[in-house]
Amino acid sequence: MKVIPVLDANDSITEVELGGLTYFLRLSWNSEAMLWVLAIENAYNELIVAGIALVPDTPLLAGYRHLDVPAGELVALAPDRRDTVARDALPAGDVVLIYVDAEEIADGSI
């Protein structure tokens, strides 16, 4: 499991290695819908998927397996079981964006 750092900004791009490959994760705060939205680009900055709403404790990539998304799973982990992710919750660490490797999922260690 890997914790992905989130900057205290309404829009940010983070370069991360997930499953041995480089990806760029763009997190954007949508102030009208009051939610965080995720986009994923490959190492060449080619868009793979965009518009994924960060829903707490839900696999974020499950509906996009037909695309070239990371083999593992991204989850916005909310220990307090909240229903939404507020603007300040990700940067403050109240909700944590994590990546779980496919191997960790397969062997049941997570």
WOVENFEN-V192936 format. One record per helix or strand of 3 or more residues. SS is the DSSP state (h for helix, s for strand). FROM is the first residue (numbers start at 1). TO is the last residue. If there is no record, write none. Layout:
BEGIN
SS|FROM|TO, SS|FROM|TO
END
This chain:
BEGIN
s|2|4, s|11|18, s|21|30, s|35|42, s|47|53, h|62|64, s|73|77, h|87|92, s|96|100, h|102|106
END
